[in-house]
Amino acid sequence: MTTTLNMVKTGKWYDKIIGVRHVQCILCFFCLSLAYAWRVNLTVALVAMSERSNQTGLDEDVIEGNYNFTESEKSYMQSSFFFGYIVTQIPGGYIAQRYGAKTLLMMGLTACAILTLLSPLSLKVGGWQGLGAVRFLAGLTQGAVHPATHSLLSKWAPANERGMMSTICYSGSQFGTIVTLATSGYIAHSFTSWPGIFYCGGACGFLWVLFWWRFASSTPETHRSITREELKYIEETRSVGKMQDARKMAPTPWGSIFTSMPFLSLLIVHCTHMWGFWTLLTQIPSYMRNIYEFNIESSALLSSLPYAVMMILSFFFVWLSKVLQNQKSLSLSFNRKFFNSVGHWIPMLSLIALGYVPRENEHLAVALLTLTVGISAATYLGFQVNHIDLSPNYAGTMMGLTNAAANVMSALAPLAVGHIVKDPKNVNEWRTVFFLAAFFYFIGNLLFVVFGRTDVQWWDSPEPVDEESVEAGVPLAPDQQNGQKIIAKS
């Protein structure tokens, strides 16, 4: 008992087990939960809109005249979010890096919460075009979520906790999706009808903003209640390089970033990952319905099952990562590439197998689908945290770059499927889709394994060359050597 009290007084137990940095992590978890809940809510609401209700009041007032959307109108409403989402990826990462993630995320989610509350009214006043415009604006407000989260993690996460903290943060996306799918049906059949899906989501957003405003901070150095011990622990362990002051940060080294093979391999693996992931999420329901006559969308449990498994496995992989870290002979590079291979090459194999499951064995197909989506959670400990490994100072900007490119691939994947699959009941055409996604999974991870790195790159914290040291024969650090090469060339 005395030992425990002493540990609390010195800050060691508090700092290393339940420190302020973990509070930031939990807040980011719910940030991602809300962000993804607001993406999924329209998909569920559209189903509820198509069902004529016997309820009176708000249901009849709002829904009347908005039932008979064409498939084209539905696709425009759903895709309008992503058109806005892509636009603010790179600016969002740059702003978070320069001015801090706290204010950017607070403003973005506040705006998105307001737009979520206005969604039913926009549909009543402006029809599907009005709702599409609101969804586009919501996408603009969310574009900075991933880059800003990465920027915040780069400041708060010690190197040995980086994988764990990023996994906890990003598993919020599955949690938000699961909760939305599980509860929206009940909300839609309550007295609020389908508008309640948007009202509940928007109200939760304002609750999160209050906690974020009170307890969050862009950096450990600016947090009001962090202990000296925890601050010292984070500063000494978060990066091999030097964290720059955001107010005095060197200009973003765009040329060095785009000529860096570790970054380019990261860019490619992010794009190929999103191609496979969104091919699954957008096309598998159609595949199951046409090949197995199994309507997976009709069951909230089956719709959320892959996400639930993904969330559970993400925490299992965190535990496994900690076990591997305790093996001193295994490097961080091995850790990243091992988990990325698990998250890409096992889905690659299960996708190919899915195309050969007999029509009468739909339950095996569901199991393979769940495995394919669920085990991709391993990538949270792979490429998805590698931006911070390469450059803690510019991690937000780099996440904006790769996520913007990856979301373009997310939009192209369904279009490619539309060109390949002419007859939805032709299993051979679907096999071509799966082989293409498997090929992308293979190539992306192969490049990451070969060219991926985990050491901080020299351009992360450039330092001016000390000419007196050079003349005196003092050896230069790698970043100074590269700086000297640049000066010499110029």
Helices and strands as residue ranges (DSSP letters): H 2-10, H 12-17, H 20-49, H 58-63, H 71-87, H 89-99, H 101-142, H 145-156, G 159-161, H 162-170, H 172-188, H 195-215, G 220-222, H 228-237, G 246-248, H 254-258, H 261-291, G 296-298, H 300-325, H 332-354, H 362-374, G 375-381, G 383-385, H 386-390, H 395-420, H 427-451, G 458-460, H 467-471, H 478-489
